[in-house]
Amino acid sequence: NISLTTLWSDGRKLLSCNFLSVVTPGRSYSGMYKLEIELKRGHNLAVRDRGGSSDPYVKFKLAGKEVFRSKTIHKNLNPVWDEKTTLILDCLSEPLYVKVFDYDFGLQDDFMGSAYLYLESLEQQRTIPVTLVLKDPQLPDQDLGSLELAVTLTPKHSPLEERRDSTVRVLLITSLTSASVLLNCNEYSARSLFSVALFMKHNCGCCTPPLQLLFLDQSLRLSELHRKSQLWRGIVSIALIEGRNLIPMDPNGLSDPYVKFRLGPQKYRSKTVPKTLSPQWREQFDLHLYEETGGVLEITVWDRDTGRRDDFIGRCQLDLSTLAKEQTHHLELPLEESRGFVVLLVTLTASAHVSIADLSVTPLDDPQERAEILKRYSLSNLKDVGIVQVKVMRAEGLMAADVNGKSDPFCVLELNNDRLQTHTVYKNLNPEWNKVFTFNVKDIHSVLEVTVFDEDRDRSADFLGKVAIPLLHIRNGEQKSYVLKNKELTGPTKGVIYLEIDVIYNTVKAALRTVVPAEQKYIEEEPKVSKQLLQQNFNRVKRCIMVLISYGTYINSCFEWESAQRSIISFVLFVVVVWNFELYMLPLGLLLLLVWNYFFSSSSRDTSDTESEHKGFMDKLYAIQDVFISVQNALDEVASHGERIKNTFNWTVPFLSWLAITALCSATVLLYLIPLRYLVLAWGVNKFTKKLRDPYMIDNNELLDFLSRVPSDVQVMQYRELKVDPGQSPNKRRRTNPS
């Protein structure tokens, strides 16, 4: 029996707690916070100057960017700052990094210690005194003193959220009132008790053992709710048009604004438009609706700052439940925190659900349902191209990620911005999931990504392996084993996963969708600087250039008559094509090239360029140096040619500009009097017969030879004469001018 007295006391405890921190501990509904920091004083800081003292100041960093720097207190190991700063945050996962330095005029400042303040652990809506013990990561046992702070973390709520919070509070009070009545009547209702248990279990951690038993009784229902929480009910198509009259955040009176969108767990970040208060973004993206009512779309505007934390400009919210579906809404949303507007086009579209089921429920295995699905994807709706059904059977030989030599694997399937996952199989390296997943296909060129993770209760999941399968590579109904790869998908890792995939799509709709912009992922990793990636991309560009060079060498060999038979055939073909040239020959030539490669280059399609040899440190260093030198020379070459063309038209060297005028006048007259076909034919005959007329002639390019005589901007600066300084003394002039 459940103790109703215990239930009532726990309910009173829940209601007496701060409701906002109880309902969602560690985060607010909006994801926006105001962090107020008061830097009070330091105690027994480290000595860094010769006089047995220091000149300390403090830096606060967030996500690698400086957000605050205190004043410098000279010659004091127990400084008192009493400075305040306020930060606007949209995430609490990044800790606040506090570093103390000793100021040295003209020299590099000395490090005096650092500490982390973990924001997720802070109690909200009250001022908390914090003492940070300073440490040196390289000398962890050294005593470097401490800092005394006062920190206040407050969720930033909008009127929409305040109304929602009051509604949930009323529901909680209603549940507790029901429990009170039941206490007096010595009867209870499962619904009332479960409401209280659910709030206590998830929100304040004060659930007693009787309520925990009650909570476990509802586990099957909650499991079903968890499964449904992954399925989306519709699509929110958002076109971010522009911003108007934003506030300036930079010293130049402008801003570099970008916009962040959040709908539940989904996020999207727009591009940054530099130096403007009325940015034009013109971006379109889709988010998913997981609630029948719609949900609240949160919009925040930020100013991009290089080297320090981005500045918060303002925010607004949009209640999607107020918008009519299946029509486009033009919205001008005012920013709540400041002046300015954000202009959007929003469309809510109902869509066929993605789904999760057991192997016993497979839609495409039923002939009648398969026929209905085929009929559904007609030409009337171009949004969805088709459907893909994925059967996740099992995995074998997975990597052991836990100390006990086992793993707790689960599988995540991603198709563009759709993401579903299986349940976790605990303590098993050969898990069997036997689940069926169904996705809508918007683009037949999408790639299905299947990732296996190891569940960890205390921290983020460990990566075990991944495969990427283009939809066009799938053979329907074939159960296939896929070797798992590493995160970069460049090499194998331990384990194999067994999948059976079916794809049904409309060919005409797939072809029409091919020529429209592809859907962008709204959750992507920030690009990072990588020397290895730089070298890899350089080698890719180098290979493409080498292919073009090989084609050019082959064509030049025809002009050089290295093979008489090949040169004669090329000459005849050139004359025939130029004499009879029509525009339809351009696509015809590309068509012939595609057909040629289809029949004669199929063997080279499966070859992969993998560099398996292990390189030492010096080899990698020399390779990186070669990359930088090659990129440096290529940039210099491109810039020099561009500047020489510009200087030709700028009359930097009048003789060369007059020469260009003469050549252009001659070309104009020739093109006016003689058809282009004859001129190209004459140029080709000259190129083919030049080697026959003079075997020892050095081949050249007249245009590049001309440009090589025009100085670049660097050369113009080098050739510029310096003026004599009129303030130079007579003695110095006499020494420089002995006459």
N, C-alpha and C positions, 0 to 999 in steps of 0.2 A: 504494500500500500504506500502511496505517496503522502508524505507529511504536508498537509495544506498550510500549516503554520510556517513551516520552512519555506514553502513556495511564496507565501505572502511577504515574509521578511526579505527574501531575496528580491522580490519585485519592488518593495520599497527602496531597497538598496540601489537597484537599477535606476529607478525614477529619480533618486536623489543625486545620481551622478550627473556630470556635465553631459547633456544629451548628444551634442555634436561629436564629442570625442568618443562617446560610447558606441554610437551607431556605426561609425567608421573609424576605428582607432588607427592613428598614424597617417590619415589623409582626410581631406575634406572632399565634399561632393564635386566641387568645381576644379580641384587640383591647383587652385591659386592660394598663395599664402603671403602674409606680410611678416617678415622676420625683423624684429627690432633688437639691435645689439647695443649695449652700453659697455664700452671698454673702460673699466674703472682704474685698476692699478696692477702693477707687477710686484712680485716679492722675490727677493734674493736672486736676482738675475745674474747671468754669468759675466765675469770680468773679461773684457776684450781690449782695453786700452792699457798703456804702460803705467798710467797713474793709479791703477787698481780700480778703475771705474769703467763705465760704458755710456754710450749715447743711444739708448734704445728707441726703436720705433717698431710698429706692428703692421703686418700686411695680412689681409683676409683674402683668401682665394676660394673660388667656387668653380668646379669643372675646369680647372686649369687656368682660369682667368681672374685677374685681380679685381676685387669689388670694393675694397676700401684700404686706405693707408692712413695711419695715424700721424700725428705730429711727432717730432723728435724731442725727447727730454734729455738734455745734456747732463753728463756727469752724475748719473743717478742709477743705482741698482735696485731701488724701490720706487720707480716712477709712478706718478699719478696722472692719468690722462683725462678721465672723465669726458670721453667723447662718445657721441651717439651716431649711429647710422641705421638706415632702414633699407631692406632689400625686398624686392618682389620676386617670389619663387613660383615656379609651376611644377616642381618636382622636389621630393625630399630624399631621393635615393643618393644624391651626391653629398658627401660630408663637407662641412666648412673647414678648410685648411688654414690654420693660423700659424704664421711664421714671425719670429722676432729677429731683428737685425741691429747691429751696432753701426751707426753712421760714421763714415770716415771720409773727410773732405778730399776729393781728388783721387781716392783709392776705391777699391771694391769693398763694399760693406761686409762686415763679418757676421756670420751666422751665429745666432744665440739660442736656437732651439725652435721646436715646432710642436704642434698638437692638432688633433682632429676633434671636431665637434659634430657628432652624428645627429642629424636633424630629426630622423625618424623616431629617435628615442625620447624626444622632448615632449613634455606634456603641453597641451595647447591651451591658449586663452588664459594664461597666468604667467607672471614674471618669475623666472627661475634663476637663482644665483648659481653660477657655474665657475668652478675652479679648474683650469687646464694646467696640467703638469707638463712642462716643456721637456722634450727629449731630443737627442741627436741620434738619428737612425744608425749612424756609424759607431757611436759610443753610447749604447743604450743605458749603461750603468751610471753615467755621469749626471750629477745633480745640476740642472740648469735653471731652477727656480720655477715659478708658476705665474699665471695670469688670472685675474679676477674679473669676471664678466657678469652681466645681467642680461638674460635673453628672454624675449617674449615672442612666441610663435602663434599667429592668429590666422585662421582660415578667412579668406575673402569670399563673402557670400553676396549673391545678387538677390533681388526681390523674388525671382523664380524659385531659388533654392530655399529662401526663408519660408515661403508658402509650403513647399514640399516638406521641410523639416517639421513645421507645425502640424501638418497632416499626419506624419508618421508618429509624432508625439501623442496625438489624440488617439491613434490606434493602440499605442502602448498603454495609455491610461485606461482605455476601454477594456483591454485584456486583463489588466490588473484589477479593475473594478469587478469584472466577471469573476475573477478568482476570489475577491473579497466576499461576494454574494455566496459563492459556492462554499466558502469557508464557514459561513453562518448556517448554511443548509446541510452541511456534511455530505454534499454531492459535488461531483465535478464533471466538467465538460472537456472532452479530449481536445477540442479546438482551442479553448481558452488556455489550457495548460500548455499546449504545444506552442502557442504564440509567445507566451512568456518564456518558455524554455528556449525557443529559437533566438529571441532577442538576447537572453543572458548568455547563451552558449557562444554566439558569434560576436557579441558586441562589448561585453564588459568582463567576461571570464569569471563571473561569479556564480556559475551554474553549480548547484549541489548534486550529489550522487543520485537522489531520486529523479531530479530533472534530467540528468544525463541518461538515465534509463529510458525516460520518456522520449528523449531526443533520438536515441538509438532505434526506438520503435518506428520512427518515421524515416529511417535511413533509405528505404527503397524509394519512397516518394521524393526525397531530396536528390537521390541519384538520378531519377528521371528528370527532375528540374535541371540538374547540372548538364545532362545530355541535351536538353532543349535549349539551354543557354548558349550552346555553340551554333545553333541553327538560326539563320537570319530570315526575316519575313519580307524584306523588301530592300530597295536601293535608294539612297539619297544622292542624287546627282547635283554637284555643286560647281558652279562656274564663278570663280573669284575674278571680278571685273576690275575694280579699282578702289583706291582710297582717296578721300577728299579732306583737305584742310587739316592734316595731321599736325601735331605739335612738333617743333624742332627740338632735337635732342643733342645735336652736335654743335661745336663752337661756331661753325660756319653758317648757323641758322637753318640747317637742313637736317634730314634724317636719312638713314638707309633701311627702310622698313621692309619687314616680312611678316607673314601671318601664320599662326599655328591654329589648327583645328583639332578638336577632340570630341568624339562621340563614344562614350563608354570607354572601352579599351583601345579604340581605334584612334590613330593620330595621323595628321598630315601637315607638312610644312611647305609653304610656298617658296618660290625663289625670292632673292633679295633684289630690290630695285634701288640703286645707289643715288644718293644726293637728290632727294625730292620730297615734297610734302603732299604731292598728289600722284602716288604711284599707279602705274598701269600694269597689272599682273597678267590678266587674260589667261588664266589657268583653269582647267577643268579636271575634276576627279570624282570618284564615287566612294561613298561609305555605305556600310550595311546597317539596316535596321534590325535589331534583335528584339524589340518590344513592339507589341501590337499598337501601342499608343504613340510611339515615335521616339520619345526621349528628348534630351536637351543638348543642342549643339553648342559647344563652348568655343569662342573665337577670341584669341589674344593677338595683339599687334606689338611687335618688338622692333627695336632699332639695333641693327647689326654693328658691333664694335670689334675691330681687330685688336687682339692682345688683351682685352679686358671683357668683363661680363656685359652681355647685351642689355640695353636699357628697355624697361617696360614702358610702352606708350599708352596702352589702354586695352579694354576688353569689352565684349558684348556677348549676349546669349540669345539663342533662338529656340523656342519651344516648338518642336516639330509637330506636336499633336494639334497645333492650331492651324496647320497648313492643309489645304485640300490636296488629295492625291491625284495623280495622273494629269497634273498641269504645272506649268512653270510659273514661279513667283519671282517677281523683280523686287528686291528688298534693299532698302538703304538703312543700315543699322547704325545708330549713334553709339560711340564709345562711352562707356559708363565712367571711366576714370579721368577722362579728359575730353577735349573737343575733337571733332573729326567724325567721319563716317566711313563705313565699309560697305561697298556695293556688291551684292551677290545675285546670282540667278540660282534658285533652288527648285528641284523637281523631285517629288516622292513617287516612286514607282513600285507597285507590287510585283513580286517575282515568285517563280516556283522555288520551293524551299530546297536548300541543301539538306541532306539527311544522313543519319547514322542508323544502321540496323545490324541484326545478326545475319549469319549466312543463310538462315532459313527464310529470310525475307529479302529477296533480290529482285528488284523491279524488272531488269532486263531479261531475266530468265523466264518470265511469264510472257508467252507469245502475244496475248491480248494486250497486256500493258505495254509491251515493246511496240506494238502497232500504234497505240495511242500516243506514245512518246514521239514516234516518227511523224505522226500527223501534226503534233504540236509545233514542231519546228518548221513551219511553213514560211513563205516569204512575207507574211503579214507583219511579223515582228523581227526587226533586224538586230535587236539588242542581244538576244541569246542565239548563238550559232548551233548549239547542240547540248549534249549531256555526256558526262563521263562517269562510269561506275568503277570503283576500285575495291577489290576484295583483298584485304590484308590478312593473309593466312597465318604466317609464323615467321620467326627468324631463328637462325642457328649459328652457334659459335660466336656469340657476341663477346665484346671486350668486358672483362671484370673490372667494374669501377668502384666497388666497395671493398672494405678491408677484409671481409669474410670470403673474398674470392668470387662473389656473385654480383649481380646487378638487379635493379628494379626497373626494367625497361618499359617504356611506352613509346608509341609511334605518333608522329605529327605529319599530317598531309597538308600541303599548301598548293593552291592553284591561284596564281596572281594574289589577290587580297583575301581569298577564302582560305580559312584555316580550321581544320578539324583534327581531333586526336582520339586515340584509343584509350582504354583503361590501362592501368599499370599492372603488370604481372610481377609479383615480388619474388626476390631471391631466385632468379632463373636466368640462365644464359641461352636457353632455347625456348623463348616464350611463344605461346599460341594465342593470337588475338581473335581470329575468325570473325572479323567485322566487315561490313559493307558500307562504303561511303559513296555518296552521290553528289556531284558538283554540276552546276551550270557552266557551259563553255561559252565564253564571250568572244574568244579569239582562238582559232584552231592552232595557232602558232605558239600558244602558251606552253609552259613547261611545268609538269607535275613534280613537285619536290617532296620526297618522303624522307623524313629524318627520324632517327631513333635516339632517344635520350634515356638517361638513367635518373630516376626520381630521387631527389634528396630533400628531406623535410626541412633541414636547417638552412639550406642555401639553394642557389639556382641549379637547375638540372645540368648534369654532365652530358657532353656530346659523345655519342657512341658511333655514329656513322650516318651517311646520307647518300641518296641517289637522286639524280635529276633525269626525268623521262619526258622528252618532247612528245606532245600528243600525236603528232604525225608519224612517230616511230612505233606506235603501239599496234600490235596484232590482236584483234578482238578474240576473246575467249581462250587465250593461251596463258596457262599458268607458268610463270617464268621466275627463275631465281636471279636476283640482282646482287652483285658483290658490292658491299658498302664502301663508300669512299670517304676521304677526309673532308674537312670543312670547305676547303678551296676546290674540291672535286677534281683534284689533279692526280691523286694516287689512291691506291686501295688501303683500307683499314680492315680490322678483324670483323668477320661476320657476313652472313648472307641473309637476305630477306626475300620471302616468296609472295608474289603479287599476281593477281589476275585482273586485267583491266579491259574494259569495253568502252569504246567511244562511238557515239552516234552523232552525226552532224550533217547539216545541209550544205552541200558543196557550193551552191550559188551564194548563199549567205556568207559562207567562209571566205569566198573570193572577194565579195564586196567589202567585208570587214578588213581585208588585208591592206586596203589602200586608205584607211583612216588611222589616226594616231593610236598607238598601242596604249593599253591601260598601264598607268604607273603605279608602282608599289608605294603605299603611303607609310610603310614601316621599313626603312632602309638604314643600313649602317652608314655613319659618316665616313667619307673617304679619308684615309690616313696616308702619310708620307711613307713610302716603302722603297728602299733602294733596289730590292729584288724585283718588285713590280715595275719600277722604272726601267731596269735592264730588260725585263721580259717584254714590255711594250716597245722598247727601242728595237729589240730583235724582230718583233712582229712587223714594225714599219720597215725595217731593213730588208726583210724577206719580200715584202710587197714591192719595194723599190728595185730589188734585184730581179724580180720577175719582169718589171717594165724594162730594165736595162737589158735583160736577155732578149726580149722582143726587139728592142732597138738594135742590138748587135746583129740579130738575125736579118733585119731589114737592111742594115748597113752592109752586111756581107753580100747582099744582092747587088748593091751599088759598086762594091769592090771587085766583083766578078771572081770571088773565090771558087765558086762552082759555076762553070759556063752554062750547064743545063738549067740550074736553078735561076740564074740571072736572066736567061733568055725567056723562060716561062714567066718570070715576074714582069719583065719588060712588056711582053705581049699582053699579059693580063692587065697591067697598068694602062696601056694605051686603049684597050677595048673598054675598060670600065670608065675611064675619064671621057672618052669620046661619046659613050652612050649613057652617061650618068643621069639618073633621075633620083628624086628624093626617096622613092620607095626602096632604093637599094640600101639605105642606112639600116632600117629595121631588118631587111633581108640578110644583111651581113651579120648582124647580131644573132639572128635566128640560126644561121649556118654555124656560127661559133658554138652556140648552145648544143646543137645537134652533134657537132664534131666531138665536143667534150663528153656528151652522153655516151657515145659509142666507143670512143678511143681513150678516154681518161678516167673510166670507172675504176680502174685498178688502183689509182692514186687517191681515191676518196677516203679509203679506210686507213691510210697511212697516217701515223701520228708522230709528231716531232717531240720526242721525249729525251731529255738529256739526263741519262741515268748515272753518268760518271760523277764521282764525288770530287768536288773542287776544294782545294785548300784555301786558307785565309788570304794568302798573297794572290792566288789566282782570282779570287772574288774581288780583291781590291783593284787589281789591274783591269779586270773586266769593267768595274764601275768607272775607273778613270777613262777607259776607252769610250764608254757611253757618254760621259760628260764632255770629252774632247770632241766627239763626233757631233753631239747636239750643239755644242758651242760653235763649231765650224759651219754647220748647216744653217744655224740662225744668222751667223755673220754673212753667209753667202746670199741668203734670201733678203736680208735687210739691205745689203750692198746693191743688189740689182734693183730693188724698189727705189732706193735713194738715187741711183743713177738715172732711172727713167724720170723721176721727179726733177732732178737737176738739169736734164736735157730740156724740159719744157720751161724751167725757171731761168734759162739763159745764164747758168753759172759759168759755162765756157761758151762764149758767143760763137766761136768758130764751129763747134760741134752742133750748136743749135741751127746755124745757117746750113750746115751740111744736112741736118735732118729735114729742114724745110725743102731743100733741093730734092732729096730722096722722096719725100711725101708728095711733092708736086709731080714728079715723074710717075709715081705710082698712081696718082689720081688720073693723069692723062691716059696712061696705059689702060687702066680699068674702064675708063669712059669710052675709049676707042676700040678696045679689043675685048671680046668676050672672055670671061673668067676661065672657061673650059680650055681655050687655046693657051692662056698663060700657064695654067697648071700643067698642060701637056708639054709646053716648052721647058718648064722647070724640071719635069721628070726626065725628059730626053737629055737635058744637060747633066742631070745627076747620074743617069745610067751610062752616058758616053764619056764622062769626064776622065774616068780611069783608063778608058781605051785611047783617048786622045793624048793623055799625058800620064803614063804609068807611075811617074815619080812625084806627082803633084801631092802636096800635103792637104788633107781634107780640112775644111774649116766651116764655121758658121758666121756669115757676114754680120748678122744682127748682134750676136754675142761679142764679136770682135769690136764692133762700134761701141757697145755699152762699156766694154773694158777700158775705153779711153776717157769715159766720163767719170769724174771723181765722185766718190761717195761723200756723205756728210762728214765722216771721220777724216777723210783726206782733205776736204775743204778747210776744216779747222786746222789741220796740220800745216797747210800751205798758207794760212792767213798771216800777214805781216803784223808784228806788234808795233804799237806807237811808242815813241819816246816819251818818257815821263817829264812833263814840263817843270816839275818841282825838283828835278835832280840838281845837285850843287855844281858850280862851275869847275871845282877841282875834279869831281868825278867825270864831268864832260871832257876836261882836258886829258884825263887819263885814258878815257875811251877814244878820244879824238886827238892824237898827238900832233897833228898838223895845225 
